[in-house]
Amino acid sequence: MNAQELITLPDIARLADVQRPVVSVWRTRSRGSEFPFPESKQKIGPQELFASQEIVQWLQATGRGNNPEFKDDSAAYATLARENFPLVTSLLALQQFLGRPLAQFSTNELLDAADELDPDDQCLYSEIEAMQDKLVSIVEYVDKLIDASYGALPALESLFNDRFRANEIAISRTALSEPARRLVAKCALELAGPDSVLYEATPGGSDLIYALMQLVEESTSLQIQLPTASEERDASRLTVRRLKMMLAANESFIAASPSNGIKPIIHLAQFPSPQMQDDDPLAVLQAIDDLVLELGPRHSAIVIAPANALVNATEHREAANVRASILRMGRVRAVALLPQGHFLFKPRTALGLWVIGPDTSDVPLAERRIMLADLSDLPLENSVSDDFVADLAASLMEMHGLRAHSFRFARWGGTSRIIASSQGLIPRSLAKRLDPHSGAASLAEHQVEFEKLLTALNGSSVARPQLDLELQLRDSEAQPVETSGFSPLGERVSQGHLQVLSGTRFNKNSLHSKIQHGIQVWNSEDIRSGQPTSSISYFDLAQAYGRAVITEPGDIIFNSSGGPTATVDVEGSKAVNFPARVLRISSPTDSGFHPELLAQDITNAESANWRQWAVRKVPANSYEAMRRALQLIDEERQHAANRIELLNAMSGQITSALLSGGLEIIVPERLRKDGPSGTN
């Protein structure tokens, strides 16, 4: 094995097909056993790296995990590809071209093949030539990665999907969610005709065209125009590399040459992009303005970018002027406001969508209309994106087509009025309300959601097993009676039974208020509810807070200011925001300390000084029985909480559905009871 084939704890969990906390349990419980968990080889900040081969041997010896193919899959989870992303992706493209394992070729033969495949050095020759001293060691790994992924192209896509752990800042900071990419692709396919050419106009990007190619059937012919790679930029070369591999994998996809305006070209573009990472509204709008000015008369474009640039009201005068200038060209045919959570690096940033059509300069500005759609409160699932695309298609028809279509989302605004408005492109009156006039689709959604909740509730109504627990007097002659007195927490920390770890002083701008992508963060105000309410991206955590403490399963999160509070982090793998701290039990069974009991004692403490808090430990002969009993109780508590959550959701669903006036609920006669006034 190459010494560089290292693997992180989260990737070990993915390799073994288990939850991340399970690996921590394996590591702890195997100490001193016949097969102790392998020691880490490196540590980068809080992240430990392990030898991939040692992990494979340990899984093989212990039979742990749920993935029987862990040995073959290990290469797909090693960090080597992330550390050598340009070289590894170039070698993947080269192997696809050669059709044989790379290890069968000498370094010189690989360089000759790279020169043959990329004679103009547009995508891979420089990457391979610059790293020829490392080829022998990397080639073996790339061959294993291809075997683990069942092909060079799937291996490449697995690296793109893993971009947030790769050292590729550009493609990580600008990544969109799969539903957002799919929406853009569906719009482009709706606009495409039999002679249309599809072109990714995202500077240095290829996610949108890839999403489009994934949507079409293999037998469907598509003309794809490759970007020019004249600029010496890694992102641009990676784009050409990826597209060439996709074209080579499907003979139905045809590489089209620039048509000089003869053929209709549909441009797909997202901003910010790998080559333009600035999400300032002015910078985004100037880039879109350049794109629109370059479009030929028959060209169209689908643009996705932050809503602050495309849709929302702006106080930035210059940005507002650029947006108005683009709208005056008369080519923006549709505007949509999308929900938050789809710009992965900044999940609180909502996105907007523009559909830009062919030139209509012959139509007076006063007669131009723009389709407006507010999707901000809806998930971008297939039913929503399909109905939006259907509205878009109908909006491009002649008048008889418009009248025949029942629009779900579309409203219409005069272009001149939208330009003059200071309230943004989509007025608040478009916020969706469920009423009988909102269309059968909205009512049908309520019915579908109602059925889902009802099925889940009925499934949770199965009788729970009785708690088979009993308290009895201990036989003091057979087993000595051990009691547990209180002792100061500071004393137990000094003895090494417990550790107190300080939280990290996070910048509030680094934290996201919604739990989406990244790692969850405990705040002081989260302790009473027992649930983290914010998160931080993996990238920000690694770059700015490399020494942050990450919790382990069973850690106690506590705060001493404003009255002692504590909760148990059952799963672990979370960050902690100061002034919250972590109390960690060095060895639960040996020390006798139980997380739940410690959390109770801390919450009941009165002193503001944590060192003076009185805590108890469990007698050694009672520890295991207490642990099992509390585990059973916690399982029942979680089941009850889940059912309460479902009941609350059902209550809200029924209320909003009945208030719409378009639905009614049927209650069996045997369940109907007279109300206080004696009426049903």
N, C-alpha and C positions, 0 to 999 in steps of 0.2 A: 504493500500500500504506500502511496505517496504520503510523505510526512505532512503535507498541507491539507490532507483530507480530514478536516475537523468538523464537528457537529455541535450545535448548541442544545441546551436542555429542551426548549420548545420544539426543536426539530427532532429530537429523540422521541418526544411524545407523538409527533406526526408520523415518524417512521414506524413506531410500534402501534399506532392507531389507538392511543389512549389519551385521556385528558392530561393536561400539563401537571396538575398536582400529583397525579399517580406516580410520575417519574421521581418527584421529591420523596414520596413515600418509599419507593423502591430503594432509593439512595440511602435513606435513613435506616430502614429496617435490615438492609443487607450488610451493614457494618459488623465486622466480627464473624460473619458467616463464612461458609465454604466458598461462596462466590460473591465477594464484596463488589459493589458498584465501582467501575473504573474511576480513577482519579482524573481530574481535569489536566489538560496539557498547557492551556493558556488562559489568561483572564484579561478581557478588554472591558474596562469599567466594571459594571456589575455582572457582565455576561461571561460565563465560563464556557470554554471550548474543550471538547473531548475528542479523542482519536476515534474516528468512525469505525475502524476495524475492531477496536477493543469493545465498542458498544455492540457491534454485530456478534462478536464471540460471547459476550455476556448474555445477550438475548437468547442466543442458541443454547447456552449452557443452562439457563434458568427456565426457559420456556415461557418467558414473560411476553405480554403484548397480544394484540389481536390481528397482527398482519403476518400471515405465513410467508409472505414474499419479502420480508425485511432485508434479507441478505442482498437480493437483487436490486432492491429499491434504495439501498443506502447511499448510492452516489447522488441520487436526486435531492438529498437533504444535506449534503456536505456544503460547507461555506466556500469551497474553492471557486465555484462559478461566480459567486457574488464578488469575490475579491479580484477576479480576472475577467470581468464581464465582457469587455470588447474582444479579448482573445478567444474566450470560450464560445461566444456566439459566432465569431468568424470561423472557427473550426467546425462548428455545427453545420454552417452553410457549405463548407468545403467537403465535409463527409457526405452530405446529401448529394453533392455533385459527383463525388467519386463512387458512391454506392458500396464502399467497402470500409472495414475498420481502419482507422487512421494509423493504428500501430503497425500495420503492414507496410507503411511507407517510411522512407528515411526523411530526415529533415530537408535535404535538398529536393527530394521528390515532392514533398508537400509544398515547398516554395514554388516549384515549377507548376504544380497543379493550381496553386493560388493565382499565379501570373496568367495562366490560361483562362481561368474562370473570370478573373477581374483584370483584364489587360489595361484598362484605363485607370485602375486603382480608384474605383468609385465606392467600394464598400468593405473590402477585407484584406487586400494584399498588404497594406502598410501595417495593419494590426498583427498579422502573422510574421511579417519580416522583422518587425521591431522586437518581437519576443522569441526569436528563433532559439535562443539559448535555453528557454523554458519548455520548448515544444515536447521534448521527450517525456518529461514528467507530466505535462498537462494532457497530452494525447491519450495516455492510458485512462485518465479520468474521464475525458470526453466520450471515449468509447463506452465506458461503463454507464455514463449518464444517458447515452442514447439507448442502450439496452434496457435501462430501468424505465425509460419513458416511452419505449416502443417506437422509436423513430427520432430523427433529427428535428423535424418541425415540432412534434409534441414536446421535445426537450426544450426547444427555444421558447415555446409558449409557457411552459412551466416556470422558466426564468422570468418572463414578463409578469406572470401572475405573482411571483415572489419578489417583485420589484421593491417593496417597502423594506426588505431585509438586504437588498443589494446595495452596493456602493454607487448606485446610479441616481444621483440627486435629481437630475433633470426629469427623468421619466417617472420618478416617484412623486415629486412635488406637483406635477400637472396631471396625475392620473384621475380619470373619471370612473364612476361605477359602471358595472356591466349594463344595468337597465338604461342609464343615460346614453351610453355608446350605442345600445341597441335601438333606442328611439331615433337617434340621428340616422342610423343605417336604414331603418324602415322608411323614414321620410325620403331619403335619397333614392331608395328603390321605387318608391311611389312616383317620383318625378322622372325616373329613367325610362327612356324609350328603347326600341330595338337597336338604334345606332348610337346610343349615348355612351360616352366615355366617363368613367368614374375616376376621380383624382383626389387624393388626400392633400389638401392645401395647408394642413397644420405644419408649421415650421418645425421640422425634426420629429414629427409624429407619424404614427401608423395605426393607432388603436382603432380609429373610426373605420378605416377601409378594411381592417381585419374583421371587425364586428360585422360589416356588410357581407364580406365573403363567407363568414360563418352562417349567415342567414339563408343564403341561396342554396338550392339543391346542386349536387355535383354535376348534373347534366346541363345546368343552366349556363349559357355562355355570357361572360362579362368581359368588357374591355377595360383594363386597368392601366392608367398612365403612371409610369414611375416618375418620382421626383428627380430633378437634376441634383447631382451631388458635387457641384462645382465648389461649394464652400467646404473648407477643411474643418468640419465640425463632427464630433463623435456622434451626436444625435442624428444628423443627416445621413451619415454613413450607416448607422444602425437601421434607419428606416429603409434604405435601399436593400440592405442585407435581408431584412425580414420580409419585404415584399417579394424579392426574388425567390426566396424559399417558398413562399405561399404560391407563387405562380408556377414554380416547378412541381409542386405537389398536386396541382389540379390542372389537367390539360384543357378544361373548359374555360379557364381564365386566360385571357389573351393580353399580352403586353402591348399597349397601344403607344404609338409615337405621338408627339405633340401635333395637333391637327390644325394649328394656325387659324382657329375659328371656324373651320369647315364643319366639324362635327359638334353637336351639343355636348358640352362637358359639364358634369355635375361635381362641384367642389365640396368636399367635406372638411370643415375646419373647426378646431377648438382653440380657445384662448383662455388663459395663458397656455403656452406650448413649451416643449422641451428646449427650443431655441429662443423662446421669448417668455421668460418665467414671471415677468412683471404683470400683476393682476390689477394695477391701477386703471380705473375706468378710462382715463384719457389715452393711456398707452394701448389698451385693448381696442378702443374705438378707432384710433389712428391705424392700427394694423388691419382692422376690418375695412376701413375706408380705402386703404391701399388695395386690398383684395377685390372690392367691388369695382374699383376703377380699372382693374386689369381684366375683368370679366368681358368676354365677347358678347355680342348681341344675343346669341343663342345659349349662352351659358347660364347656369343656376348655381346656387350655393346653399348649403345648410350650415349654419354657424351656431355653435354652442359656447357660451361664455358666462361669466358672473352676471347675475341679474342687475347688479349695480351699474353695469355698463349698458346692457341691452334693454332693460325694462324699467327699473326703478327711477323715481325722481332723483335728480342730482343737483347739488348746490355748486358744482364745479362748472363755471360758465363755459370754459373752453371745451370740456367734455360734452356739455349739452349742445354746443354749437356744432361739433363734429357729428354727433348723433343726428341732429336735425338736418345736416347737410346730406348724410347718407339717405335719410328718409325722403328727402326732396327728389332724389334720383328716381323715385317711384318703383324701385325694384323689390322692396321688402313686401312680401305678400302675406306673411303670417308671423305673429309674435306669440310666444308662449312663456309663461312664468312657471318654472319647475320647482319642486320642493327642495328643501335643504337635505344634506347628507350625501349628495352625489359628486361633490368635488372632494375627493377622499383626503387630500392633505389639509383642507379647511372645511370640515363637514358642516359648519354653521353657515357657510356661504351658499346662498341659493343661486341657481343657474337660470339663465334665460336661453331661449331658442329663437333664431331668426331663419325664416325660409325666404331666400332671395331668388326671384324668378328672372326670366328673360327680359330684355329691354322693352319697355312700354312707353317710350317717350312721346308716342302719338296720342296718348290719353292725357287729357288735361289734369293737372294736380287736383282740382276741385272734385273730379269724378273718380279719383282713385280711392280704393278701400283696402283695409288691412284686416285680416282675420286675427282676432284676439282670443287667447285661451288661458285661463288660470288653472293650472294643475298643482298649485302649491300645497294644497291640502290632501293630495291623493298620492298613494304609492305608485311608482312607475312600473306597475306590473303589466303583463301582456295585454290584459283587457283594456287598460287605460291607454297604453301607447297605440294599440290597434284602432281604438275609437278616435283618438286624436288624428291619426294618419288618415282615417276614413273622412273625417271632417275636412282635413287639408285637401284631399283629393277632390271632394265635392266643391270646395271653395274655388278650385281652379277650373270648374266646368262653366259651360254657358248657363244662362238664367234658368232654363228648364231643368238642368241638373241640380241647381241650387234648391229649387222648389221641391224636387222629388226626394231630397235627402233630409233625414231627421237629424239635425246637429245635436251632438251631446255637449260639446265644450265651446264651440265657436260662437263668438259674437262679432259684430262688425263695427269698425270705427273708420271715419273719414281720415285720410292721410293728413290733410291740412289741419284738421282739429287735433289730431294726435301730436303733430309737430308743435302746435301752439300751446298744448297743455303743459303745465308745470307740475302736474301730479304723477308723472310717470306714464308709460305707454298703456298700461292696463289699469283702468279705474277700479277702485275698491268695490264698486257695485257688481263686479263680475265674480266676487267671492261666492262660492257655490252654496246654495241653500237647497235643502231637500223639500220639494213641494210637488204637488200633482203635476205641475207643468214642466218639471225638470226632466221629464222623459222616462220611458219605461226602464231604461238601462240603470238609472239611479235607484229606482225602486227594486229592481231585480238584484242589485248589489246588496241592498238591505236584506232581502230574502235569503240570499246565499250566505251572508255573514251570520244571520240568525240561525240558519241550519247548522253552520259550523259550530257556533257556540252551544247550540242545543245538544249536538252530538257529543261535544267535549264534556258538557255538564252531566249528561246521562251516563257517560262513561265513568265519570268520577263519583257517581252515586252508589257504586258497588260497595257493599258493606265492608268496612275495614276490620281487620283482625283485632281481637281483643289484646290489650296489653297484658301479656302473661308475666306480670311482676308481683312480687310479694315481699313484704317486710316481716322479718321474724327476729326474735331474740338470738343473739350470738351465743354459742356454747363457750363460755369463758374458760372452761377447763381444757377443751380441745384446742381452742385457738385463743391466744392472749388478746385481750381487748386493747386496741390502740385508739387513742383519741387524738384529735387534731386541734391544737390551740392556735391562736393568732400570733403572728410575728410580723415585724415591720418589713415592708417590701424592700427598702434599701438594704436591710441586713441580708435578705435572700439573694439580692443582686450581688452583694460583696462576696457571698459564699460561692457564687458561680452557678447557682441553680437557675437563675433567670438573667436575661439580658434586656437592657433598655436601649433602644436604637432611636435616634432622633429622626424626625421627618425631614423632607427636603423642602427648601424654600423656593417653591415654584413661582415663576412670574405668572401673574394671572392671565396674561395674553397667550401663554403656552397651553392653557387648559381649555378644553371644549366642554360646554355645558351638557352635551348629549353623549351618551355612551354609544360610540360607533366603532370606528377603527382605532387601533392603538391599545394602550394599556390603561386600565381603570385606575383612578386616583381616589384615595380616602381623604376627605376633608374633615375638619373638626365637627362641622355641622351634620356630617353624614353618620356620625357614631350612634346617635340616638335611634335613627331609623334602621341602622344595620346594613345600608346599601350605599355604595359609592354613587355619586351623581355627576362625576366629571371624568374626563380621560385626557391623555396626552399621546401624541403620535409617537410611534417607535423612533422615528427620525429625530424629533426634538429631544426625546429622552436620551438617546445615545449621544447626540451632538452637544447638548447644553448641560445635561445632568448625568454625566457618566458615572458618578459615585452615588447615585440615588439608591436608597435601600428598597429592595423588592421583597414583599412579604412572602412567607412560607405558610403552608396549610397549618392552621392552629394558632397562628400569631394573634395576639390581642392588640387591637388598636385602641389607644386611650388618649384622653385629653384632661389636663388638670385645671385649665383656666375656665372660669364660669361654672365651677362645680364639676367634680370628677364624673367622667362618663367613659364607658368601655364597651367594646363589642368584639366578637371573635370573627376573624377572617378564615372561614372554613376552607376556601379553595386556594388562597394564596395568589402569588403572581400579580400583585398590585403595588402601586407606588403610594406613598404617604406624604401628604402636604403639611408642613409645619404650621401651627404648633402641635398637631397630632403626632403621636409617637407610637413606637412598636414595643410591645413586651413579648419576648420570645422565651419559651421554656427550653432549657438546654437539653434535658432528657426527661420526657413526661413520666415514664414508668419508674425511672430511678429516683427522680426528685419528688414524685408524688403530687405534682401540681397539675391541675386540670384546667384547660382554657375557660370553660364555662364558669367554673367556680371562681377563678381569678377575676373574670369580667364582673361577676356579681359583687365580689368583695370591693372592687374598685368603685363601682357605681354606688355602693352603700357607704363609701368613705366620706369623711367630713373635712379632713385637712386639705389645704391647698398644696401642701408639700408631698409629692408622690412617695418620697422615701419613708414617710411616716404612715403610709396606708397599711392597715392591718390586713394581712392575707392568710389564708389557710391552705394546707395541703391535705390530700386524701391519704388516709392510712394505707400502707402497702397492701394489706390483705383485702382491701375494699376497692382498690383503684380500678381493676379490670371490670368488675361487676358494675360499678358506677358508670364507667365509660359506655358499656353496652346499653344500660338502662337509658342514659341520656341520649344515646344515638337513636333508640327506638322512639323516644318522645319527640326528638327533633324531626324524624321522618313523618310522624303523624301531624306535627305542627306545620310542616311544609305542605302536606297534602291538604290540610284545612285552609291554609293561606291561598293555595292555588284555586281551590273551589270558591273561596270568597271573591277572588279576582275575577273568575269567570261569571259569578253571579252579578257582580257590579257591572261588568261589560254587557251582560244580557239585559240588565235593567235599563242601561243607557240606550241600547239598541232598540228595545221595544218602545221606549218613550219617543225617540226621534222618529221612528217609523210611523207610529200612530199619529203623531202631531203633523206628519206630512199630509194626512187626509187621503192618501192614495192606497193605504194598506189597512188591514184590520187583523186583529188577533182572535183566535178561536180558543176558548177555554172549555174543556169538557164539563158537561152538566154536573157531574158528580163532584167537581171541585168548586163549583160556584156557591158562594155563601152570601147571605144577606148582609148588607153593610149596616152602619149605625142607624140609618134612617129606615131600614127595612126594605130597601130596594136593591136590585141586583147591580 
